Amino acid sequence: MKIVDVPFIKLFDIPISAMGFIETANYMEHMIERKRPQQVVTINPIMIMEGLKNPDFRRVLEEADLNVPDGAGVVWASKVVKRPVTERVAGIDLMLEMLARAERNRYRVFLLGADRDTIVLAVAKIRERYPNIEIVGYRNGYFQEEQDEEVIAQIREANPDLLFVGRSLYTQEPWIAKYKDKLQVPVMMGVGGSFDVIAGKLKRAPAVMQKMHLEWLYRLIQEPKRIGRMTALPKFMWTVLRHRKSI
């Protein structure tokens, strides 16, 4: 467990930050100033359930430098076990906040993920929204393991302060964890499908659905193929309720 001076709770022995949104963003700025490679995971119930059945993935979550309570289910679970976190810290909102701070403080940004058309469009949208931001590089996320060294070299040459990685569940957090020390980026954060949202290829749930914690349903309506993954949500709820006195 590498989280230092951060209030946290544990769910199934996985440390999860109890900081609120602004406090989390402030802490990430501190991570940049420290200039040491740090991994930020925007954790949700699907990740936790994967960790419970996959020891290697669980190790990634346990050893991450900061696990942020992204999923509403994680916030719910923290209340069930009577160790409530401050609030949900949505990954895409945290990314946008850090992009705004990057523009203001001249942090260098690298974007890695999605397909080529999507990442190019996302970069254009970000530059439109934050005209003075310094995006020092970007690349699509569809590369094979034998290309890892090439990607690492590209990122190291760009020398970013912030690396946002948008890939699949199995090729995002484990990839960052595996190469964290080689990448040497102060803040490396998995952002899932956020590039698709920024590019306009996916729509974010309306505010009312966000408040009702139904973003997962809105995403499922747009991407029905995610139905298999969504079965993890009721399983997570049942697992938390069943083991609430021991987790």
C-alpha positions, -999 to +999 in steps of 0.1 A: +000+000+000+017+031-012-009+058-005+008+084+018-011+109+039-044+101+022-075+091+042-088+058+029-110+029+035-107-008+025-131-029+006-120-065+003-085-053+014-084-029-016-075+006-004-099+033-017-094+070-012-119+088+011-110+122-003-136+144-020-133+157-056-113+189-050-091+173-024-083+145-049-074+170-076-052+189-052-034+157-042-028+149-078-011+182-083+011+173-053+019+141-070+030+160-101+052+183-079+069+152-063+080+140-098+077+103-088+058+079-110+023+074-095-007+053-107-042+066-102-071+041-106-107+052-110-121+022-093-156+008-098-175-024-089-166-042-121-129-037-113-134-050-077-152-081-089-125-088-114-100-084-086-118-109-064-115-136-091-082-126-106-052-124-082-030-105-107-056-078-113-063-076-075-026-070-069-027-041-094-055-025-074-038-032-040-006-017-052-019+014-070-008+047-055-044+061-055-077+043-060-104+069-066-141+059-059-154+064-094-184+040-094-215+049-075-215+013-063-183+018-045-198+048-026-228+027-018-206-001-005-186+022+017-219+032+034-230-004+038-198-012+057-202+020+077-169+035+064-183+061+040-161+079+016-167+116+011-183+114-023-181+098-057-152+111-077-161+105-114-131+096-135-141+118-165-147+148-142-114+143-126-096+141-159-113+173-171-103+191-139-067+180-143-067+191-179-079+226-168-052+227-142-027+215-168-036+245-189-033+268-160-001+255-146+016+244-178+016+207-171+026+186-200-001+160-211+000+128-231-031+109-242-030+072-250-061+052-260-091+047-282-088+042-320-069+067-341-099+087-353-113+090-318-080+101-302-073+127-329-108+141-325-105+140-287-072+160-289-089+186-311-118+189-287-095+193-257-074+220-275-106+238-284-118+237-247-083+245-232-066+265-259-033+270-240-029+234-229+004+217-238-004+183-252+030+168-259+018+136-275-010+112-282-014+077-297-042+053-302-046+024-277-047-005-302-012-018-301+002-053-293+025-063-265+055-064-288+049-027-294+050-018-257+087-006-258+080+016-288+050+032-270+071+036-238+099+053-257+074+077-273+060+087-240+094+091-223+106+113-251+075+135-247+083+138-210+047+145-198+035+153-163+001+137-169-006+105-188-042+095-195-047+060-207-081+049-222-080+012-230-100-019-220-103-032-184-075-058-191-051-035-210-053-003-190-045-006-153-023-037-157-004-020-185+002+011-164+013-010-134+037-031-154+055-001-170+050+026-143+087+027-134+098+027-170+073+054-180+084+077-152+053+100-155+043+117-122+006+109-127-007+080-148-044+076-148-068+051-165-098+069-180-116+040-198-140+054-225-135+090-216-119+098-249-150+086-267-171+109-246-148+139-252-147+132-289-185+131-290-188+095-301-205+086-268-228+109-248-226+113-211-257+106-190-279+137-183-273+153-150-305+139-136-293+103-143-259+111-128-276+122-096-297+091-096-265+070-100-278+056-134-248+065-156-242+028-160-277+024-175-272+052-199-239+038-211-255+004-215-283+018-237-256+033-260-234+002-259-256-029-255-226-051-259-216-042-224-244-062-209-221-091-200-199-068-179-229-052-162-238-085-146-209-078-122-230-050-106-257-071-089-230-097-080-210-069-064-240-057-044-248-093-032-211-099-023-210-067-003-242-074+016-232-110+022-197-101+036-204-066+050-193-075+085-159-089+074-148-066+045 
